[in-house]
Amino acid sequence: MFEDPIVEEVRRVRQEYARRFNYDLHAIAADLRKQEQDHPERLVSFPPKSPRKSKHARAL
């Protein structure tokens, strides 16, 4: 099976990051929230999309 070096690197980094917090999801989430606050310029947000009307939608 083909092994992609980029995928392997992402998996390795993810594993190391989780290990830093003893695989505690609450601690990981808290760290991510802190990073968001410390670096708001790295966040991307888009305006909400308006719902599309389907051609097949039935009128009530």
Distance bins in CASP14 RR format, pairs under 12 A and 6 or more apart:
PFRMAT RR
TARGET T0000
AUTHOR 0000-0000-0000
RMODE 2
METHOD distances of the structure
MODEL  1
1 7 0 0 0 0 0 1 0 0 0 0 0
2 8 0 0 0 0 0 1 0 0 0 0 0
3 9 0 0 0 0 0 1 0 0 0 0 0
3 11 0 0 0 0 0 1 0 0 0 0 0
4 10 0 0 0 0 1 0 0 0 0 0 0
4 11 0 0 0 0 1 0 0 0 0 0 0
5 11 0 0 0 0 0 1 0 0 0 0 0
5 12 0 0 0 0 0 1 0 0 0 0 0
6 12 0 0 0 0 0 1 0 0 0 0 0
6 13 0 0 0 0 0 1 0 0 0 0 0
7 13 0 0 0 0 0 1 0 0 0 0 0
7 14 0 0 0 0 0 1 0 0 0 0 0
8 14 0 0 0 0 0 1 0 0 0 0 0
8 15 0 0 0 0 0 1 0 0 0 0 0
9 15 0 0 0 0 0 1 0 0 0 0 0
9 16 0 0 0 0 0 1 0 0 0 0 0
10 16 0 0 0 0 0 1 0 0 0 0 0
10 17 0 0 0 0 0 1 0 0 0 0 0
11 17 0 0 0 0 0 1 0 0 0 0 0
11 18 0 0 0 0 0 1 0 0 0 0 0
12 18 0 0 0 0 0 1 0 0 0 0 0
12 19 0 0 0 0 0 1 0 0 0 0 0
13 19 0 0 0 0 0 1 0 0 0 0 0
13 20 0 0 0 0 0 1 0 0 0 0 0
14 20 0 0 0 0 0 1 0 0 0 0 0
14 21 0 0 0 0 0 1 0 0 0 0 0
14 23 0 0 0 0 0 1 0 0 0 0 0
14 28 0 0 0 0 0 1 0 0 0 0 0
15 21 0 0 0 0 0 1 0 0 0 0 0
15 23 0 0 0 0 1 0 0 0 0 0 0
16 23 0 0 0 0 0 1 0 0 0 0 0
17 23 0 0 0 0 0 1 0 0 0 0 0
17 24 0 0 0 0 0 1 0 0 0 0 0
17 25 0 0 0 0 0 1 0 0 0 0 0
17 27 0 0 0 0 0 1 0 0 0 0 0
17 28 1 0 0 1 0 0 0 0 0 0 0
17 31 0 0 0 0 1 0 0 0 0 0 0
17 32 0 0 0 0 1 0 0 0 0 0 0
17 35 0 0 0 0 0 1 0 0 0 0 0
18 24 0 0 0 0 1 0 0 0 0 0 0
18 25 0 0 0 0 1 0 0 0 0 0 0
18 27 0 0 0 0 1 0 0 0 0 0 0
18 28 1 0 0 1 0 0 0 0 0 0 0
18 29 0 0 0 0 0 1 0 0 0 0 0
18 31 0 0 0 0 0 1 0 0 0 0 0
18 32 0 0 0 0 0 1 0 0 0 0 0
19 27 0 0 0 0 0 1 0 0 0 0 0
19 28 0 0 0 0 0 1 0 0 0 0 0
20 27 0 0 0 0 1 0 0 0 0 0 0
20 28 0 0 0 0 1 0 0 0 0 0 0
20 31 0 0 0 0 1 0 0 0 0 0 0
21 27 1 0 1 0 0 0 0 0 0 0 0
21 28 1 0 1 0 0 0 0 0 0 0 0
21 29 0 0 0 0 1 0 0 0 0 0 0
21 30 0 0 0 0 1 0 0 0 0 0 0
21 31 1 0 0 1 0 0 0 0 0 0 0
21 32 0 0 0 0 0 1 0 0 0 0 0
21 34 0 0 0 0 0 1 0 0 0 0 0
22 28 0 0 0 0 1 0 0 0 0 0 0
22 31 0 0 0 0 0 1 0 0 0 0 0
24 30 0 0 0 0 1 0 0 0 0 0 0
24 31 0 0 0 0 1 0 0 0 0 0 0
25 31 0 0 0 0 0 1 0 0 0 0 0
25 32 0 0 0 0 0 1 0 0 0 0 0
26 32 0 0 0 0 0 1 0 0 0 0 0
26 33 0 0 0 0 0 1 0 0 0 0 0
27 33 0 0 0 0 0 1 0 0 0 0 0
27 34 0 0 0 0 0 1 0 0 0 0 0
28 34 0 0 0 0 0 1 0 0 0 0 0
28 35 0 0 0 0 0 1 0 0 0 0 0
29 35 0 0 0 0 0 1 0 0 0 0 0
29 36 0 0 0 0 0 1 0 0 0 0 0
30 36 0 0 0 0 0 1 0 0 0 0 0
30 37 0 0 0 0 0 1 0 0 0 0 0
31 37 0 0 0 0 0 1 0 0 0 0 0
31 38 0 0 0 0 0 1 0 0 0 0 0
32 38 0 0 0 0 0 1 0 0 0 0 0
32 39 0 0 0 0 0 1 0 0 0 0 0
32 42 0 0 0 0 0 1 0 0 0 0 0
32 43 0 0 0 0 0 1 0 0 0 0 0
33 39 0 0 0 0 0 1 0 0 0 0 0
33 40 0 0 0 0 0 1 0 0 0 0 0
33 43 0 0 0 0 0 1 0 0 0 0 0
34 40 0 0 0 0 0 1 0 0 0 0 0
35 41 0 0 0 0 0 1 0 0 0 0 0
35 42 1 0 0 1 0 0 0 0 0 0 0
35 43 0 0 0 0 1 0 0 0 0 0 0
36 42 1 0 0 1 0 0 0 0 0 0 0
36 43 1 0 0 1 0 0 0 0 0 0 0
36 44 0 0 0 0 0 1 0 0 0 0 0
36 45 0 0 0 0 0 1 0 0 0 0 0
37 43 0 0 0 0 1 0 0 0 0 0 0
51 57 0 0 0 0 0 1 0 0 0 0 0
53 59 0 0 0 0 0 1 0 0 0 0 0
END
